[in-house]
Amino acid sequence: MFDSIGWPELFILALAGLFLLGPERLPESAAWLGRTIRQVKDYVTGAQQQIRSEIGPEFDELRKPLEELRGMRNFNPRTAVKNHLFDGQNPLDEPPIGNGHAKKGSNPATGAPPLRPLEPGERPPYDPDTT
């Protein structure tokens, strides 16, 4: 509930409460607010349990579409298209269909030599055609 309120906001609220209510009434007001929030939380929990007991197993079936909607919050169109087109497999993981002209030990897609990590102090290769 308070995941979007940080320490600076709480400090400002406490300071505003101190000025508005005064030091005498601030502890009473904070205790009242805590009790009220706890009561509301208990009411919501009780209502959920009552609905779950009355509906029974159909309650889980009602929750599935809501969970799918929550999953849409993190929807990435690129991932969705890739999963749809390639059945969840990364096309780069599969060996490409070569034309038989690649050298042994080279990358079948480009015919380039296999990649290796650079040694310390070694400059990366420079290709004027691609730069």
C-alpha positions in Angstrom: 0.0 0.0 0.0 2.8 2.4 0.9 5.2 1.3 -1.9 5.0 4.7 -3.6 5.5 6.7 -0.4 9.1 7.2 0.6 10.8 8.5 3.7 10.8 12.2 2.5 7.0 12.1 1.9 6.5 10.5 5.4 8.6 13.1 7.0 6.6 15.9 5.3 3.3 14.3 6.3 4.5 14.0 9.9 5.7 17.6 9.9 2.4 18.8 8.5 0.5 16.8 11.1 2.6 18.3 13.8 1.8 21.8 12.7 -1.9 21.1 12.0 -2.7 19.0 15.1 -0.1 20.1 17.5 2.2 17.8 19.6 -0.6 17.0 22.1 -3.1 15.5 19.5 -0.7 14.0 17.0 -0.1 10.7 18.8 -3.9 10.2 19.3 -4.5 10.9 15.6 -1.8 8.5 14.5 -3.2 5.8 16.7 -6.7 6.4 15.3 -5.4 6.3 11.8 -3.6 3.0 12.5 -6.8 1.4 14.0 -8.9 2.6 11.0 -6.5 1.2 8.4 -6.4 -2.1 10.4 -10.3 -2.3 10.5 -10.6 -1.6 6.7 -8.0 -4.3 6.0 -9.9 -6.8 8.2 -13.2 -5.9 6.4 -11.6 -6.5 3.0 -10.0 -9.8 4.1 -13.3 -11.0 5.6 -15.2 -10.1 2.4 -12.7 -12.0 0.3 -13.0 -15.0 2.5 -16.8 -14.8 2.5 -16.9 -14.6 -1.3 -14.4 -17.4 -1.7 -16.5 -19.7 0.6 -19.8 -18.9 -1.1 -18.6 -19.2 -4.7 -16.3 -22.1 -4.0 -14.1 -23.4 -6.8 -15.6 -21.0 -9.4 -13.7 -18.2 -7.5 -10.4 -19.5 -8.9 -11.9 -19.5 -12.4 -12.8 -15.9 -12.0 -9.3 -15.0 -10.9 -7.6 -16.5 -13.9 -8.7 -13.7 -16.3 -7.7 -11.1 -13.8 -4.2 -12.6 -13.5 -4.0 -12.6 -17.3 -4.8 -8.9 -17.3 -2.1 -8.3 -14.7 0.3 -10.1 -16.9 -0.6 -7.7 -19.7 0.9 -4.9 -17.7 4.3 -6.3 -18.5 3.4 -6.9 -22.2 6.2 -6.6 -24.6 5.1 -6.6 -28.3 8.5 -7.8 -29.6 8.4 -10.8 -27.3 4.8 -11.6 -28.2 5.6 -11.5 -32.0 8.8 -13.6 -31.6 6.9 -16.2 -29.5 4.1 -16.3 -32.0 6.3 -16.6 -35.1 9.0 -18.9 -33.7 6.9 -20.9 -31.1 8.9 -19.5 -28.2 12.3 -20.5 -29.7 15.0 -18.1 -30.4 15.7 -18.3 -34.2 19.4 -17.5 -33.5 19.7 -20.6 -31.3 19.0 -22.9 -34.3 21.7 -23.6 -36.8 20.9 -21.7 -40.0 20.4 -23.6 -43.2 23.8 -23.1 -45.0 24.5 -23.1 -48.7 27.6 -25.3 -48.2 30.1 -22.5 -49.0 31.1 -21.8 -45.4 34.5 -22.8 -44.3 34.9 -25.5 -41.6 35.0 -24.0 -38.2 33.4 -20.7 -39.4 30.1 -19.1 -38.7 27.7 -20.8 -41.2 25.5 -17.8 -41.5 28.2 -15.3 -42.6 31.2 -17.5 -43.4 33.3 -15.5 -41.0 35.8 -17.1 -38.6 34.5 -18.1 -35.2 34.4 -15.4 -32.6 36.8 -15.5 -29.8 37.4 -13.2 -26.8 39.9 -10.5 -27.3 43.2 -10.7 -25.4 44.1 -8.0 -22.9 45.4 -5.0 -24.9 44.3 -6.5 -28.3 42.5 -4.1 -30.6 39.2 -5.2 -32.0 39.1 -6.1 -35.7 38.3 -3.2 -38.0 36.2 -3.7 -41.1 36.0 -0.6 -43.3 33.1 -2.0 -45.3 30.8 -2.1 -42.3 32.0 1.0 -40.4 
